[in-house]
Amino acid sequence: MSKIALVDDDRNILTSVSMTLEAEGFEVETYNDGQAALDAFNKKLPDMAVLDIKMPRMDGMDLLQRLRQKTQMPVIFLTSKDDEIDEVLGLRMGADDYVKKPFSQRLLVERIRALLRRQEATSGDVTNAASGDTKVMERGDLRMDPLRHAVSWKGADVSLTVTEFLLLQALAQRPGFVKSRDQLMDVAYDDQVYVDDRTIDSHIKRLRKKMRAADPEFSAIETLYGIGYRYNEE
């Protein structure tokens, strides 16, 4: 049973969404501000967190920043209808997905299940021997181990979220070949979940930033404007 942490200062959302998730077989922990959630997470992490952005004491952005210092567990942001800046910033800070308020609880459940499946796939709980997705992949200075969800560049470990790992894996599997944004969306978001181009671009920017932290000269991921992205083996 996966444990989901729901963090929101709206008690109606906490009550209704937690009831829905529990009915779907999840174990749910609820918190009405970011600081209370962080205090609990410092003792034991859940399998996934669903965070509102605007909260008292500590907002969702601050909480995500603290979490990313210690864990790459999946995180979904709840954003207000018109807060596009928050969506982009949240993704660039390391959120895996976002859902806009007001939202369908069924949609949120589907996003949670999809993200947990992606996490299982990258950790080796779901294997696909035919595609070789669980084998260690080496492309020049890049090494990816899906069974351990481990990435290194020139021997330096790089900590990636589930979404970042899947995008890098998709690009590096075929160096020199272009992946369109639609193709990358299919890799990162299953079950016909719609996301726009901005989401993929934000994840790629975050991925590049992490790789350049390991190597300032990293340039293996190339942008082809209006087309997509390509991995160039160095």
Secondary structure as UniProt FT lines:
FT   STRAND          3..7
FT   HELIX           11..23
FT   TURN            24..25
FT   STRAND          27..31
FT   HELIX           34..41
FT   TURN            42..43
FT   STRAND          48..52
FT   HELIX           60..68
FT   TURN            69..70
FT   STRAND          75..79
FT   TURN            81..82
FT   HELIX           84..93
FT   STRAND          97..100
FT   HELIX           105..123
FT   TURN            129..134
FT   STRAND          137..139
FT   TURN            140..141
FT   STRAND          142..145
FT   TURN            146..149
FT   STRAND          150..153
FT   TURN            154..155
FT   STRAND          156..158
FT   HELIX           162..172
FT   TURN            175..176
FT   STRAND          178..180
FT   HELIX           181..188
FT   TURN            191..192
FT   HELIX           197..214
FT   TURN            216..217
FT   STRAND          221..224
FT   TURN            225..227
FT   STRAND          228..231
//
